[in-house]
Amino acid sequence: MSISKRLIDLARSELNSLLERAGREEDDDDREHARSSGRGGGGGASGDVSQMSDEELMAEIERRRRAREEVDEALHGKRRPPPPRSAPPPRSPPPPRTAAGDDAIRKAYAALEVPAGSDFETVKKSYRRLMRKYHPDLHTGAPEKARAATDLTQRLTQAYKTLEKHLRR
């Protein structure tokens, strides 16, 4: 399974999760309105979204958007529009190299679906989770799927080894 397919599946699941939460929140608001107006209505446990403030919900949405952009940026590179021709491009010293700044390290974090700068335990958990999900032994039905799973697990293993070397220094 390609990384783009995984990203699309991840985006779909996130969108479905948000839509379900929004639906539950609307249902809870309808029940609350019915109770307050004296029309009755069923009880029920409210979801965790109803306990979040608007600011917390917006912060969570923004955090997920930034994480998605970071993965896209690490996979495809950031494409910036060219600067206007009238002004020369600004010359600034290159940023200092950090753990999240190195291109190979950023790509490895993105391949393992963890935020850049995560600790080794988080990387290890994500690697194991993804290997359980995409291991070639689980996809033996079709040769194409087996090849794709093998390729993906090799890339995951390479990313894990890169981060392991980097984080254990």
C-alpha positions as CSV (number, residue, x, y, z in Angstrom):
1,M,0.0,0.0,0.0
2,S,1.5,3.3,-1.0
3,I,2.0,6.2,1.4
4,S,-0.4,8.3,-0.5
5,K,-3.1,5.6,-0.1
6,R,-2.3,5.5,3.6
7,L,-2.6,9.3,3.8
8,I,-5.9,9.3,2.0
9,D,-7.2,6.5,4.3
10,L,-6.0,8.5,7.3
11,A,-7.7,11.7,6.1
12,R,-11.0,9.8,5.4
13,S,-10.9,8.2,8.9
14,E,-10.2,11.6,10.5
15,L,-13.0,13.2,8.5
16,N,-15.5,10.4,9.4
17,S,-14.5,10.8,13.0
18,L,-15.1,14.5,13.0
19,L,-18.4,14.0,11.2
20,E,-19.6,11.4,13.7
21,R,-18.6,13.7,16.6
22,A,-20.4,16.7,15.0
23,G,-23.5,14.5,14.5
24,R,-23.4,13.4,18.1
25,E,-22.9,17.0,19.3
26,E,-26.0,18.0,17.2
27,D,-28.0,15.1,18.7
28,D,-26.9,16.1,22.2
29,D,-27.8,19.8,21.5
30,D,-31.3,18.6,20.3
31,R,-31.8,16.5,23.4
32,E,-30.7,19.4,25.6
33,H,-33.1,21.7,23.8
34,A,-35.9,19.2,24.2
35,R,-35.3,18.7,27.9
36,S,-35.1,22.5,28.5
37,S,-38.3,23.1,26.7
38,G,-40.1,20.3,28.6
39,R,-40.7,18.0,25.6
40,G,-38.8,15.1,27.1
41,G,-36.2,13.4,25.1
42,G,-33.9,10.5,25.6
43,G,-30.9,10.5,27.9
44,G,-27.6,9.1,26.9
45,A,-23.9,9.6,27.4
46,S,-22.4,12.6,25.7
47,G,-19.2,12.2,23.7
48,D,-15.9,13.7,24.8
49,V,-16.4,16.5,22.2
50,S,-19.2,17.9,24.3
51,Q,-16.9,18.3,27.2
52,M,-14.3,20.2,25.1
53,S,-14.6,24.0,24.8
54,D,-14.7,25.6,21.4
55,E,-11.2,26.8,21.9
56,E,-9.9,23.3,22.7
57,L,-11.8,21.9,19.7
58,M,-10.4,24.5,17.3
59,A,-6.9,23.9,18.8
60,E,-7.2,20.1,18.1
61,I,-8.4,20.7,14.6
62,E,-5.5,23.1,14.0
63,R,-3.0,20.6,15.5
64,R,-4.2,17.9,13.2
65,R,-4.1,20.2,10.2
66,R,-0.5,21.1,11.0
67,A,0.5,17.5,11.4
68,R,-1.1,16.6,8.0
69,E,0.8,19.5,6.4
70,E,4.0,18.4,8.0
71,V,3.6,14.9,6.6
72,D,2.7,16.3,3.1
73,E,5.7,18.6,3.3
74,A,8.1,15.8,4.3
75,L,6.8,13.5,1.5
76,H,6.5,16.0,-1.4
77,G,8.6,18.9,-0.3
78,K,7.4,22.4,0.2
79,R,6.6,24.2,-3.1
80,R,6.8,27.9,-2.6
81,P,5.7,30.4,-5.3
82,P,8.6,32.2,-6.9
83,P,9.2,35.7,-5.3
84,P,8.2,38.8,-7.3
85,R,10.7,39.7,-10.1
86,S,11.1,43.2,-8.9
87,A,12.6,42.3,-5.6
88,P,15.7,40.1,-5.3
89,P,15.2,37.0,-3.1
90,P,16.1,37.7,0.5
91,R,19.5,36.3,1.6
92,S,19.5,34.9,5.1
93,P,21.9,32.5,6.7
94,P,20.7,28.9,6.6
95,P,18.8,27.8,9.7
96,P,20.7,25.7,12.2
97,R,20.4,22.0,11.7
98,T,18.1,20.4,14.2
99,A,16.7,17.0,14.7
100,A,13.5,18.0,12.9
101,G,15.4,20.1,10.3
102,D,17.3,17.3,8.6
103,D,15.5,16.2,5.5
104,A,16.1,12.5,6.0
105,I,15.0,12.7,9.7
106,R,11.8,14.6,8.8
107,K,11.0,12.0,6.1
108,A,11.6,9.2,8.6
109,Y,9.2,10.8,11.1
110,A,6.6,11.3,8.4
111,A,6.9,7.7,7.2
112,L,6.3,6.5,10.8
113,E,3.4,8.9,11.2
114,V,4.8,10.6,14.3
115,P,5.4,14.3,14.9
116,A,8.9,15.5,14.2
117,G,11.0,15.5,17.4
118,S,9.1,12.7,19.0
119,D,11.0,10.5,21.5
120,F,12.3,7.0,20.8
121,E,9.5,5.3,22.6
122,T,6.8,7.0,20.5
123,V,8.7,6.1,17.4
124,K,9.1,2.5,18.5
125,K,5.3,2.2,19.2
126,S,4.4,3.7,15.9
127,Y,6.8,1.5,14.0
128,R,5.4,-1.7,15.7
129,R,1.8,-0.6,15.1
130,L,2.4,0.1,11.4
131,M,4.4,-3.2,11.0
132,R,1.5,-5.2,12.5
133,K,-0.9,-3.4,10.1
134,Y,1.1,-3.7,6.9
135,H,3.3,-6.8,7.4
136,P,3.6,-8.8,4.1
137,D,2.5,-12.1,5.8
138,L,-0.9,-10.5,6.3
139,H,-1.3,-9.7,2.6
140,T,-0.5,-13.0,0.8
141,G,-3.7,-13.2,-1.2
142,A,-2.6,-11.1,-4.2
143,P,1.0,-10.8,-5.5
144,E,0.5,-7.0,-6.1
145,K,-0.5,-6.5,-2.5
146,A,2.3,-8.6,-1.2
147,R,4.8,-6.6,-3.2
148,A,3.3,-3.4,-2.0
149,A,3.4,-4.5,1.6
150,T,7.0,-5.7,1.3
151,D,8.0,-2.4,-0.2
152,L,6.2,-0.4,2.5
153,T,7.6,-2.5,5.4
154,Q,11.1,-2.0,4.0
155,R,10.6,1.7,3.9
156,L,9.2,1.6,7.5
157,T,12.2,-0.4,8.7
158,Q,14.6,2.0,7.0
159,A,12.9,5.0,8.6
160,Y,12.9,3.3,12.0
161,K,16.6,2.5,11.7
162,T,17.4,6.1,10.7
163,L,15.5,7.5,13.7
164,E,17.0,4.9,16.0
165,K,20.5,5.9,15.0
166,H,19.6,9.6,15.3
167,L,17.8,9.3,18.7
168,R,20.3,7.0,20.4
169,R,23.3,9.3,19.8
